Amino acid sequence: MNEISSPLSRAEAEALDQADPLATVRQAFHLPEGLIYLDGHSLGPATFAALARVRQSAEAEWSHGLIRSWNDAGWIDLPARVGGRIARLIGAQRAEVIVCDSVSVNLFKLASAALDLTGARTLLVEESEFPTDQYIAEGLARMTGARLVRVRDGAALAALRDERSVLLKSVVNYRSAEVTDIAAHEDAALESGGAVVWDLSHATGVLELNLSEAGARFATGCSYKFLNGGPGAPAFVYVRSDVTDEVGSPLSGWMGHAAPFAFEPTYEPQQGVGRFATGTPPIISLSALDAALEVFEHLDLALAAAKARRLGDMVVAAARRLGLACISPLDAAQRGGHVSLTHPDGYAVVQALIAEGVIVDFRAPDVMRFGLAPLYLRFVDVWNALAQLEAILVSRAWDRPRFKRRAAVT
Ligand SMILES: Cc1ncc(COP(=O)(O)O)c(C=O)c1O
C-alpha cells in the first residue's frame, strides 16, 4: 500500500497548489464565490464554455436557426461527435462511442445485447451495486426470463467464471469508491462465455481508463459527474467495434436506424455503435456537454487521477485524526474520485457542512461522500473543508433539528 501523504499545514497545502500543473484548469469553471464544492462526483459544476454554448444553442441555433440547425449547426452529428470526445477518456476508438439516453436506459440496452450475444440466461449484480443497475437487471430478468443472481461484493469475479452470465458492474463503486479490475472480470467472462456491462459513471474523467486494453466490450457512463456536462446531461454507450455489428438494441428507435430520414416502415440498424441511439437527442444538453469536454481536450488524465488521489489522501488522513470510519480504500491506487466516511448522524453533519459553504453529499444510512474533482479543487480548498468538518464535529454544531430534516434529494 502507498503511504498516505497529506499536507500538515495550510501553508503546505498552498505550496502544493503553487506546484500543481493543473492549477490553471480551474479558471475554466464557474465556481460560486465562497463555496467549496466537494460534490463533483454527483454533479459537476458549469464551465464558462458550457454556459456560453447553452446560450448559443438556445438563442442562435434554436431561436434563429430553428429546424435548419439540424443540418446547419450540425445538431444531427452531435451524439457521435461528443461520443468521439469521450472515447479518448475511456481508452476507446472515436467510432466506438455515442452519446444517448440515460445510464439506466443504456444499461438495459447493453445488458439485453450482451444476453443475446452470449446466450447467457443469468444476470449478475453485486449487493452494493448502484440501485439503478440492480433495478434494470431485475426488469430485464423479468422480461426475458433470465435468472437474476445477486452476489456479495467482490464475488462476481468467481460467479462469472463459474457460469456463463452477464454482469452489470460499476468500475468505481458509488458508495466506497473502490475501483474494480476490468481486465480480470473480462477474462473471467471469456472463460465461461459470458460478458460484462460496465458502468463508468464514477470513473470517467477522473481515472485513466483503457477499455480496449482491458478487453471491455460493453460500457455506459454518465456525463454530469466528473465530465461536468450539466444536470441530466445524456449518457454514453461504448461497444467494442468487433462486436457492434453482431448485437442490436432492444429499443429499436429511429435514431438507431440505418437511414432515419428514409422513413422506412421496418427497422434496419445502422452500422456501428450508432445503432444504440434511440430517439431525438437532447440538443441543448448535448451542446453543453460538448463544450464542457473542452477542458479535457489536451488534458493528461494521469495528472488528474494523481491529483485526485492526493486530495483523497487528505480526507483519509483527516478521518484518522477525527476518529471517523473510512469505507473507501485507504490505498489511493484502489480508489476513485471520492472518499466516503461514516458517522451515525452523517446526514446532519453534511447539512451543517453545507450551511458553512462546504458542499458534500450523503448516502443513506450513514455515508458522507467527499468528492475530489481534480480540475477545479485546490489543495487549500480541501484543507479548509476538512478544518470546517473538524470544527463542526468538535462543537457538535450538526446537532440541531434544522440539520436533521431530510430533503427529497440527499
Ligand atoms: C453508478 C451509477 N450509475 C448510474 C447512475 C444514474 O444513472 P442515470 O443516468 O440513469 O440517472 C448513477 C447516478 O449517480 C450512478 O452513480
The ligand as a Tripos MOL2 file, in Angstrom:
@<TRIPOS>MOLECULE
LIG
   16    16     1     0     0
SMALL
NO_CHARGES

@<TRIPOS>ATOM
      1 C1        -23.0190    4.2040  -10.7510 C.3       1 LIG1
      2 C2        -24.1830    4.9840  -11.2470 C.ar      1 LIG1
      3 N1        -24.9220    4.5070  -12.2690 N.ar      1 LIG1
      4 C3        -25.9770    5.1850  -12.7570 C.ar      1 LIG1
      5 C4        -26.3460    6.4100  -12.2140 C.ar      1 LIG1
      6 C5        -27.5340    7.1730  -12.7250 C.3       1 LIG1
      7 O1        -27.9160    6.8400  -13.9710 O.3       1 LIG1
      8 P1        -28.9690    7.6880  -14.7990 P.3       1 LIG1
      9 O2        -28.1910    8.4390  -15.8440 O.co2     1 LIG1
     10 O3        -29.8670    6.6980  -15.4160 O.co2     1 LIG1
     11 O4        -29.6780    8.5900  -13.8710 O.co2     1 LIG1
     12 C6        -25.6100    6.9420  -11.1760 C.ar      1 LIG1
     13 C7        -26.0010    8.2310  -10.6060 C.2       1 LIG1
     14 O5        -25.5000    8.7480   -9.6720 O.2       1 LIG1
     15 C8        -24.5110    6.2210  -10.6730 C.ar      1 LIG1
     16 O6        -23.7970    6.6950   -9.6610 O.3       1 LIG1
@<TRIPOS>BOND
     1     1     2 1
     2     2     3 ar
     3     2    15 ar
     4     3     4 ar
     5     4     5 ar
     6     5     6 1
     7     5    12 ar
     8     6     7 1
     9     7     8 1
    10     8     9 2
    11     8    10 1
    12     8    11 1
    13    12    13 1
    14    12    15 ar
    15    13    14 2
    16    15    16 1
@<TRIPOS>SUBSTRUCTURE
     1 LIG1         1 GROUP 0 **** ****
